[in-house]
Amino acid sequence: MLRPRRAILEMAPYSPPSSGREGKIRLDFNENTLGCSPRVLAFLREKLSEERLSIYPEYEETRRALGRYFSLPESHFTICNGTDEAIQVLVHTYVGEGDRVLVLHPSYAMYRFYAQVAGARVAEIPYRPGDLAFPLEELLAAIGPDVRAILVSNPNNPTGSAIGLAEIVRILEAAPAAAVLIDEAYYDFYGVTALGLIEKFPNLFVSRTFSKAHGLAALRVGVLFSREENVAFLRKGQSPYSVNALAALAVRAAVEDREYLENYVRQALAARGLLYEGFRRRGIRYWPSQGNFVLFEAGARAIEIRDALRARGVLVRDRSYELPGTVRVTAGTPAQVARFFDALDEVWP
């Protein structure tokens, strides 16, 4: 029998529960719950043709559009197949067999996933019990000369915790020999970015995704930023056509419709406030969030409540496998929050 590498044998498989979701109120994956900008579909209809689909993707116009959107030179970023590929490319570029990688727990599962695939030794720093605050001092204490990468979601999913630039600088200064990724998937709901630190810190990498606020989750497109010399190395280790042509076209239209993005973000932030209010009124414990989601405590009935809500057409995400008794709900729109609480009241307590 042909056997895979030991790192693959020892990994637990990752299987997201992503089937049968269309047509329901999708408050389980922190996506844009309304859909992408209408300009995206109009642009795809305008640009797509039989010939274009037979040609390998071309990224020049997309890079220019993204450079304008992020106010950074094209040499300071690479386009990726979602944040997942950004993590994969960074790990493959800087992490080898036996290297140490620091991640937070609980956090995005793909940090551990790609580090394990690379054969790294992964150390998890738990979020502080109780308030789930970012464990800055604990993380700094874990940094040593053998740490090759530190992977941080800011804000973090599922806790909603976030740190500011001063804390990010402390991590960067404490780990000059490590690639430090600040994953800003939920930046649009938080508003704090480390992009302005790229020129100052040669070990800083920042990722963004268009799967959340922009509503392009199905197309899988993201961006990985760093200094020019780092990006040159990242591109060497990246497939030349990893982002498909539809995604490359769609993101060009998405970044031009700032009004749509701002309107959706306003609705999501209003929905987040309504979630807080609704949980307080019902005496349900929740954790304040800097993302477009809120974690709440459902106790021993977490899975039962998730399934009961699903039966009523409302999808939420059980997180009790990482934080016992917790459920995460996406802050979509105020109307969707009202539907969520209508369904919750039928099954709670």
Residue pairs with C-beta under 8 A, 6 or more apart in sequence:
3 9
5 119
6 119
7 97
7 116
7 117
7 118
7 119
8 117
10 116
11 113
11 116
11 117
14 109
14 110
14 113
17 28
18 29
21 28
21 29
21 315
24 310
24 313
24 314
24 315
25 33
25 313
25 314
25 315
25 332
25 336
25 339
25 340
26 33
26 315
26 330
26 332
27 33
27 314
27 315
27 316
27 329
27 330
27 332
27 336
27 340
28 315
28 316
28 317
28 328
28 329
28 330
29 217
29 317
29 330
30 157
30 186
30 212
30 291
30 292
30 293
30 330
31 211
31 212
31 215
31 217
31 330
32 212
32 213
32 214
32 215
32 217
32 264
33 330
33 332
33 333
33 336
34 215
34 264
34 267
34 332
34 333
35 215
36 214
36 215
36 216
36 250
36 254
37 214
37 215
37 253
37 254
37 257
37 260
37 261
38 260
39 253
39 254
39 256
39 257
39 260
40 215
40 216
40 250
40 253
40 254
40 257
42 253
43 249
43 250
43 252
43 253
44 246
44 249
44 250
44 253
47 249
48 246
48 249
52 245
53 245
55 245
56 241
56 245
57 241
57 243
57 244
57 245
57 248
58 245
58 248
59 79
59 243
59 248
61 252
62 79
62 248
62 249
62 251
62 252
63 74
63 77
63 79
64 74
65 251
65 252
65 255
65 256
66 74
66 77
66 79
66 223
66 251
66 255
67 73
67 74
67 77
68 255
69 255
70 77
70 195
70 208
70 223
70 225
72 195
72 198
72 225
73 228
75 228
75 231
75 232
76 198
76 225
76 226
76 227
76 228
76 231
77 223
77 224
77 225
77 226
77 231
78 89
78 223
78 224
78 231
78 234
78 235
78 238
79 221
79 222
79 223
79 243
79 248
79 251
80 86
80 89
80 207
80 221
80 222
80 223
80 224
80 238
80 242
80 243
81 220
81 221
81 222
81 242
81 243
81 244
81 247
82 209
82 211
82 220
82 221
82 222
83 110
83 183
83 185
83 207
83 208
83 209
83 211
83 222
84 110
84 114
84 220
84 222
85 220
85 222
85 238
85 242
86 181
86 183
86 207
86 222
86 223
86 224
87 110
87 111
87 114
87 151
87 181
87 183
87 207
88 114
88 117
89 224
89 234
89 237
89 238
90 149
90 179
90 181
90 205
90 224
90 234
91 101
91 114
91 115
91 117
91 118
91 120
91 149
92 114
92 118
92 237
93 179
93 233
93 234
93 236
93 237
94 148
94 149
94 179
95 101
95 115
95 118
95 120
95 148
95 149
95 179
96 118
96 119
96 120
96 148
97 118
97 119
97 120
98 119
98 120
98 121
99 118
99 120
99 121
99 146
99 147
99 148
99 149
100 120
100 121
100 122
100 123
100 144
100 146
100 147
100 148
101 111
101 115
101 120
101 121
101 122
101 123
101 147
101 148
101 149
101 150
101 151
102 122
102 123
102 125
102 139
102 142
102 143
102 147
102 149
102 150
102 151
102 178
103 111
103 112
103 115
103 122
103 123
103 124
103 125
103 150
103 151
104 124
104 125
104 126
104 127
104 134
104 135
104 139
104 152
104 153
104 156
105 124
105 125
105 126
105 127
105 322
106 127
106 158
106 159
106 319
106 322
106 323
107 151
107 152
107 153
107 156
107 157
107 159
108 153
108 157
108 183
108 185
111 151
111 153
112 122
112 124
115 122
115 149
115 151
116 122
120 148
120 149
123 142
125 135
125 138
125 139
125 142
126 135
126 138
127 133
127 134
127 135
127 156
127 159
127 161
128 134
128 135
128 138
131 287
132 159
132 160
132 161
132 287
132 295
132 323
133 161
134 156
134 161
134 162
134 163
134 167
136 163
136 167
136 170
136 171
139 150
139 171
140 170
140 171
140 174
143 150
143 171
143 174
143 175
143 178
145 177
147 175
147 177
147 178
148 177
148 178
148 179
149 178
149 179
149 180
149 181
150 171
150 175
150 178
150 179
150 180
150 181
151 181
151 183
152 163
152 171
152 180
152 181
152 182
152 183
153 183
153 185
153 186
154 162
154 163
154 168
154 182
154 183
154 184
154 190
154 192
154 194
155 161
155 162
155 186
155 189
155 190
155 289
155 290
155 291
156 162
156 291
157 185
157 186
157 291
157 293
157 328
158 293
158 295
158 317
158 319
158 322
158 323
158 326
158 328
159 287
159 289
159 295
159 323
160 287
160 288
160 289
160 290
160 291
160 293
160 294
160 295
161 287
161 290
162 190
162 192
162 290
162 291
164 192
165 192
165 194
165 197
168 182
168 194
168 197
169 197
169 201
171 180
172 180
172 197
172 201
172 203
172 204
175 203
176 203
177 203
178 203
179 203
179 205
180 201
180 203
180 204
180 205
181 205
181 206
181 207
182 194
182 204
182 205
182 206
182 207
183 206
183 207
184 190
184 193
184 194
184 206
184 207
184 208
185 207
185 208
185 209
185 211
185 212
186 212
186 290
186 291
186 292
187 193
187 208
188 212
188 213
188 261
188 265
189 212
189 213
189 265
189 268
189 269
189 272
189 290
189 291
189 292
190 290
190 291
193 206
194 204
194 206
195 206
195 225
197 204
198 204
198 206
198 225
198 226
198 227
199 227
202 227
202 229
202 230
204 226
204 227
205 224
205 225
205 226
205 230
206 224
206 225
206 226
207 222
207 223
207 224
207 225
208 222
208 223
208 225
209 221
209 222
210 216
210 219
210 221
210 222
210 250
210 251
210 254
211 217
211 220
211 221
211 222
212 292
213 261
213 264
213 265
213 268
213 292
214 251
214 254
214 255
214 261
215 254
215 264
216 247
216 250
216 251
216 254
219 244
219 246
219 247
219 250
219 251
220 243
220 244
220 247
221 243
221 247
221 248
221 250
221 251
224 231
224 234
225 231
226 234
254 261
267 332
267 333
267 334
268 292
268 331
268 332
268 333
269 292
269 331
270 333
270 334
271 292
271 331
271 332
271 333
271 334
271 336
271 337
272 289
272 292
272 293
272 294
272 331
274 331
274 334
274 337
274 338
275 286
275 294
275 329
275 331
275 337
275 340
276 286
276 288
276 294
278 337
278 341
279 285
279 286
279 294
279 296
280 286
282 344
282 345
282 348
284 296
284 297
284 298
284 348
285 296
285 297
286 294
286 295
286 296
286 297
287 294
287 295
287 296
288 294
289 295
289 331
292 330
292 331
292 332
293 328
293 329
293 330
293 331
294 328
294 329
294 331
295 319
295 323
295 326
295 327
295 328
296 326
296 327
296 328
296 329
297 325
297 326
297 327
298 305
298 306
298 320
298 325
298 326
298 327
299 325
300 325
302 318
302 319
302 320
302 324
302 325
302 326
302 327
303 318
303 320
304 347
305 316
305 327
305 344
305 347
305 348
306 316
306 317
306 318
306 327
308 343
308 346
308 347
309 315
309 316
309 340
309 343
309 344
309 347
310 316
312 343
312 346
312 347
313 343
314 339
314 340
314 343
316 327
316 328
316 329
316 330
316 340
317 327
317 328
317 329
318 326
318 327
318 328
319 326
319 327
319 328
320 326
320 327
329 340
331 337
